[in-house]
Amino acid sequence: MDPISILVGVGAVLLGQAIGYVQGRHHRAPKPIQAICGCGHGMSMHNAETGRCHGMMNGDPLKYDSDKEPTAYKQVPCTCQRYVGPLPIDQVFSPPLLPPSDSR
């Protein structure tokens, strides 16, 4: 083989590896699904029995910046009455597959 063919082949291999490396850096694993309610709080912030949220949210503005945009807010209790986000699989209703057994 002549030296020019070898150089072209090595160059093509190196170029392919460089392109694969650059493209591979942009692929990230997807973020896990978060159980977030419509109020913005997680499922853990809601009472299991009553469903009421015990998180805090922004209320009236307290401070403003030079452009008259609010920068700090008064913290008030969340007004969410029940959790409406995605449910974990163990809380999804599924009918029993076997009839109840009588063990007397």
PyMOL commands that set and color helices and strands:
alter all, ss='L'
color gray80, all
select helices_A, chain A and resi 3-25+43-45+89-91
alter helices_A, ss='H'
color red, helices_A
select strands_A, chain A and resi 56-64+70-77
alter strands_A, ss='S'
color yellow, strands_A
deselect
rebuild
show_as cartoon
